[in-house]
Amino acid sequence: MAYYLVRAALKADLVEELRSRLERQEFRSMRPFGAALTKGLVGARLDLESGEAVWEEEDYCSPPLAMERAAVLDRYFDNLRVEQVSEGEGWRRIHALPSLWETVKKAG
């Protein structure tokens, strides 16, 4: 298994749709990646310098996040990039950033 620090631009016109789907836990039952995807997106942070969403995600695909992109991520994000990290390293690197969801709630 591998872990990735994911960076992507959240599509502004789909923020509320994605937030609503996460609140309803719609992705959690998607196999085999739903639990990891949900955990990552719910915990996503906002990189204030770039304006990008960032999160750590566990993945088994090659190329990374292929199934997640096809099922969910490409609908809600542009310019998705990944950097391989050790488990927990991504979260440690972004822990001081503000929550993506708290930030977009305030902006909305």
Secondary structure, 3 states (H helix, E strand, C coil): CEEEEEEEEECHHHHHHHHHHHHCCCCCCCCCCHHHHHHHHHCCEEECCCCEEEEEEEECCCCCCHHHHHHHHHHHEEEEEEEEECCCHHHHHHCCCCEHHHHHHHHC
